[in-house]
Amino acid sequence: MTPEPSAAPMTLTTVVASTRPGRVGRSVADWFTARAAQCEQFESHVVDLRELALPFFDEPHPPALQQYTHSHTRAWSRIVDASDAFVFVTPEYNGGFPAPLKNAWDYLVVEWQHKPAAFVSYGGVSAGTRAVQMSKQVVANLRMLPIGPTVSIPFVSERVEGGAFLAGKIHEAAAEHMLDELVRTATVMRRLRRETY
């Protein structure tokens, strides 16, 4: 898609959902972030929830009020507020998404609104698809727009060598399709936010 002539690059934030030792999520996210960096419409960044280390939600006020009392919440708020689109890289735990991802969502409300959300999921035979379906319900409730195209990686451990994820043609094609859709929706929704606020 051709960007608007004077439009500054949008900020795409890729969030690594898994925090457990031995995870492969960071290697998958590093591959996707490098792939997204080739998209001139986006400035691509990664946020690793293990490094972010948000404690279990500990704000005394409802997040919709934005009356934050902790520095970690304010820092997270700035990251999310500055982002135009999100990609959540997630495994599937017991048919759902990891608890740290839900915790990260729950910290904020306003900052998520009117921004597209996409998903890169991985796992065994199910490739994390049930986690994505559950996630779409949550982000929609945050007034985000979950897009249709996803990247699904079955039997992910077979594609990790030396700590690096080795994408196949099908993953590259899916990532390109997803990024194209993210550009379209993020462009329109950035305009919507400017007109609304």
N, C-alpha and C positions, 0 to 999 in steps of 0.2 A: 504494500500500500504506500502511496506517495504522501509524505507528511505535508502539513501546511507549510507554506513557504517560509514564514518567520517563526515557526514553532520551535521552541527549545526542546532538546531531548527530554523525554519523560523518564522518571525514575522507576525502575523495575526492581523490586526487592524479592529475592528468593529466600525463603525461610526453611531452615533445616529442622524438621519436627522431632526427630529421634535424638535422645540425649544419652542413650545407654552405652556402656563400654562395648567395643567390638562392632558397633553399628557400621553399615555401609552407606548410610544416608548422606554423609558429608561428601563422599566420593561421587555419588550421583549428583549432588547439588553443585559440586565443582565442575563436573562435565556440563551441566545445564547452564551454569553461569557463564562459562567460557563460550558456549553456543549462543547465549543471549547477547554477549558482548559484540557479536558480529552484526547485530541488528542496530542500524544507525539511529533508529527512532528512540532507543532506550539507552539510558545509563544503567548498567547492571550492577547490582550489589547483592551480597549474601549476608544473611543474619543467621547465625548458628545458635539455636536456643540453649545448647549446652554452654556456650561461651557467654551468652546473655545472662544466664543463671537467674532468671526471675524466680523469687520465692513463690510458694503457693499464695494465691491472691490475698494480699494483706492490706488493702486500702480500706479505711473506715467509711468512706462515702461511696455511693453508687457511681460507677464510672461515667455514666451519662452526664454527671455534673461537672466532670473534669476538675474536681477539687483534690488534686493529688497531693499526698503528704510525703511520699518517698522519692528519693532521687532516681531509683531504678525505674519507677513508673514514669517519671517525667522524661527520662532518657528514651524509654520505649515509645512514649507518646510522640516524641520528636521524630523518631525514625519512621513510624507509621504515617504520621501526618505529612511528612515530606515525600512519601511514596505515591506514585500514580497507579501502580498495578502490583499484584503479588502473585508469586508462584510458591505453593507450599509443597515441599518435598517430603512425602510421608510414607512410612510403612503401615502395615495393618496389624493391630494388636487385638486379638479376640474379636474380630469382626468390626473393629472400629479404629479410630485414630488415637495417637498417643496422648496421654494426659498433659504433658507439657505444652502441646499445641493448643488444646482447649484452654489451658491456663493463660497462655499468651493472648488468645482472643478475648478472654473474659476481662482482662485488665482495662480494655478500652471499648468505647462505643462510637463516639463521634468521628474519631480519626479514621475508622474503617469505611465510613459511608461513601457510597457512590464511586467505588473503585472496583475494577474487575479482579477476580480471583481465578487462578488456574492451578492445576495439580499435576505433579509428577509423583506417581506412586510405584512402589516396588514391593516384592515379596516372593512367595512361592508360586504355586499354580494360580492363585487368585490375583497376583500382581498388585495387591493393595486396593483393588477396586471398591470393596465394601467400605473401606476407610474414606475414600473419596466421596461416595454417595452420602455417608453420614456428614462429612465435612461441608458438603454443599448446602445442607439444611441449616447448619450453624451460620455460615457466612451470609447466606441469604437473609437470615434473621438480623444480621448486623447491617443490612441494607447494602451489602456488596453484590456484585453481579458475578455469579459463578458461570464461567464460559463452558461451552460444550467440549471442545477438543481437550484431550488429556494425553499424557505420556504414561503408559503402563508398562512396567518391566517385570515380567515373570521370571522366576528362577534367577534372581539377581546375583546370587553368590557365584554363579557360573560365569558372570561377566566382569568380575572384579579380579584384577591381577596386580600384585604389588601395591595394593591400596588404591588403585585407580580403576574407575569404571570405564569399561570399553564398550562404547555404544555401537550398536549395529545399524544397518541402513534403516530398519523400521523405526528405531528410536530417533534417529536424525530426522526422518521425514515427519514423524509425529511432533517433534519439537518445533520444526519449521511451521507446520500447520497451526500449532498452538500459539506461537509467537505472532504469526500473521493476524490471528483473531484477537490477541491481546492488544496489538497496535491499533486495530480498528476500534475496539471497545474503549480502550484507555484514552484515545484521542477524543472520542465523543463524550466520555464521562468527565474528562478534565474540563471540557467546554461547559458541561452541565454544572460542575462545581463552581466555576467562575461566575456563571449566570445566576446561580442560586444564592451564593454567598457574597 
